[in-house]
Amino acid sequence: MYAFGYYTNRYRGAPIDHAALSLDSAISHLPKPYDSIVLIAHSMGGLVCMKYIIDRLQRPQGPPPISGLLLYGTPTTGSDLLRVARLVGYGFGFKFPIVGHAIDWFRKRQRQFVDLETGSEFLARLFDQWALRVVNGGHEEAGEQRMWLAVRVVTGDDDIAVSEASGKGVYGAIDWKPLPFGHIQLVKPEAANDRRYLEAKSFLQIARRTDPTILDRVWKASQATWDSRFGRVSKDLVFFTEIDLRKAAPRRGPLAAYGKCTTICQYRFILGSDFVEFGISFAASAELWARQPAPVYIHQVGLDLLPQAEQNALRRSIDLILSETNDAAVWSEFFPSLVISIDDVALKGAEFGWPLSSRQSATWLLRRYKLPSALAAKVGSMVTLKIEYESVVPSSLPHVTFSAPWIVHKAKVDVVVRGDFEYFVPGHRLVPDGKVERGLEQVLEGRKAHFSHEEIMLPGSGMEVRWRLKDGDRAAASTLTHAGGMS
């Protein structure tokens, strides 16, 4: 444990900026380098620590080795006591000019007095930078010049120098601890069981358990999820698909060997544009979901999940269909029946989209549905989207996944198949993970897997089912995947 102090007295004191530089020098000259340092500060010392951290974050060498900051009675937004003293002093100065001149002289020499005033320019800059670079791991706009830092603030109920609001700053609840002491007594524990001491002891235990490097990776993952709030957020999702892997009725060419799926999906969302896109993907669909606005639904066949030999054979059958010059004819091969409606108004498909100029090797196919004027007027409003379709699936070892690439509030998912289930993973990335309804039941010739969640499903959450085919059903070495965005 090391102690650090900075120069100050009644009449003169170094600016907080200078004290922060002195702290930087003191830490850099410790007897040995440390990977993790916890700073415990009182009063203005907390501002010195905050300024030191901000200064270090803005240098090219990266974050300082600080894993925790414990503040006792630190006026993060300034001290009103100083403002009152100043106002009272100037009030006397109107009657006695010599008093006003004395105060001006004092403020010029005692820079700490100026820095600590509520609303001071120094505190405004410090507060802005702290929110940008440190609070909750900082903001993505700060780039690498930000850090995750464990912080606890302790305030005194009898502190007349620092108000509770100023002592708390942007922190509260679990990060804030009020104690029944004054400003100086707040850091004068009298025994090992004293609450003033125990707050420091418990915080040190927390700081020791936290690895800033790992927490920074957690921060980046949480930012990616948090950013999705600006994208699509759906509510009251209902998804149903029935998988029939028996040889389908004769169709053109190799697709006659495919099974089929019949699917209904409905959810509510804020309509973001005067069109929606629906598509099919024969491989990974990350490229599709990167489109703006994102498609409302993707039926993903998942050929990339198959053994290479079978994948090649199925790819050739798809290329044969994609070589057709009539877009509508190609579309109808994959979607012999499809109805998309918004608020019960059926949409009519218009232009088609392909990823490459040579569509015979395309990995996906999209169709854009332009909204009629009555629906276009609802852009920016909550609407109900409903999709009903029939499409193809590989007739092989069956495996189905439902997943959502955006936040979903309340979801019900049902999958009906012919065969006996091998496993059923009913959901992940759920918030909270409790209150999940799940089950398996017999229905007619098949079995149904049911999953529902009344709370939040984060992007990438969903359910997964695998089953064994019944005797007489077609079985090859393949995989079926319905993945991404309500598919």
Secondary structure, DSSP 8 states (H G I E B T S, - for coil): -------B-SS-B--HHHHHHHHHHHHHTSSS--S-EEEEEETHHHHHHHHHHHHHHTSTT-S-SEEEEEEES--TT-BHHHHHHHHHHHHHHHH-HHHHHHHHHHHHHBHHHHHTBTT-HHHHHHHHHHHHHTGGG--GGGTTS----EEEEEEETT-SSS-HHHHHTT--GGGEEEES--TTGGG---STT-HHHHHHHHHHHHHHH--HHHHHHHHHHHHHHHHGGGS-EEEEEEEEEEEE-S--S--SGGGGG-EEEEEEEEEEEE--SSEEEEEEESS--HHHHTSSS--SEEEE--GGGS-HHHHHHHHHHHHHHHT-S-HHHHHHHH-SEEEEEETTEE--EEEEE-SSSSGGG-SEEEEEEE--HHHHTTTTSEEEEEEEEEEEE--SS-EEEEE-SSEEEEEEEEEEESSEEEEEE---SEESS-SEEEEEEEETTEEEEEEEEEEEE-TT-EEEEEEE--TTS---S------SS--
